[in-house]
Amino acid sequence: MAALVPFDDRDGWIWMDGKLIPWRESKVHILTHALHYASCVFEGERVYGGRVFKLTEHSARLQRSAELLGFKLPYSVEEIDRATNEVVKANGIQDGYVRPLAWRGSEMMGVSAQATRIHVAIATWVWPSYFTPEAKMKGLRLQISEWARPAPNTAPTASKAAGLYMICTLSKHKAEAEGFDDALMLDWRGQVAEATGANIFFVKDGELHTPTPDCFLDGITRQTVIGLAKARQIKVNERAIRPEEMAGFQECFLCGTAAEVTPVSQIGPYRFTPGAICRQMIDDFDRETRKGG
Ligand SMILES: Cc1ncc(COP(=O)(O)O)c(C=O)c1O
């Protein structure tokens, strides 16, 4: 295996607190509130042909995520958009990933952190789509996680908050250790929720079925896919889905900024055969991301 190049030891520029700084100099102190208390929100965005897909939607979600954690970003959505474009251009990224984040700083170290400074940084790196549609059609194999997406009155579930990913990492590590690609998470009621970093759709008799996002992220890709399906007159049923229902679904796919549209062939004991609707959604999403403008 090729040696990994650590993320803190690369060339390039990172936008941090209002300006571009050399990549290796974008540091935080060990006594940073976010590191101890998960007071951090982030985004994941993708660059296609030099342009960030759905940039303003992502910048607006970063702002909303912060508000849900009780802090206000010191920049407007428009300023974050501008900073993102600046850092993408400075690094010469054509096909890549963008990681904006916002966090509480070091002024206070305790549960109460009202007076901490809010920091914002945006990093970006090259990340082309590795898999051809044909390779994707093989489908991912998912394990069903023992961790549940929490109820909305136990965590700020509509926020893309760092702390909510703790159980995603645990779920994905276990799945990988046991030979699976990813894990499906049920929610606190035992209903189908999402994968560890992507939303989920099923196909039955030519219609799409997807869980109502009432305790997990209503992904920007998810919303795009719903729009693309409706444009093709494919009915989309957003509803509560019980795990046993998976026995009656014919196709299944994940969608998210990183996953794009990726078919699934297995979830625990349930099998799916990626088919015409998976392929249609992969192609439509691909066209949408490369449209420009
Ligand atoms: C847990 C989780 N659910 C869903 C999504 C999909 O969101 P989006 O399509 O906005 O990237 C993501 C991020 O990609 C995620 O991390």
The ligand as an ORCA input file, in Angstrom:
! r2SCAN-3c Opt
* xyz 0 1
  C     -24.545     11.469      8.033
  C     -24.784     12.058      6.684
  N     -25.998     11.937      6.127
  C     -26.261     12.449      4.909
  C     -25.289     13.108      4.182
  C     -25.615     13.643      2.823
  O     -25.604     15.035      2.814
  P     -25.197     15.871      1.531
  O     -25.930     15.281      0.371
  O     -25.667     17.244      1.846
  O     -23.739     15.749      1.356
  C     -24.017     13.289      4.735
  C     -22.939     14.013      4.064
  O     -22.520     13.800      2.970
  C     -23.763     12.731      6.009
  O     -22.539     12.851      6.554
*
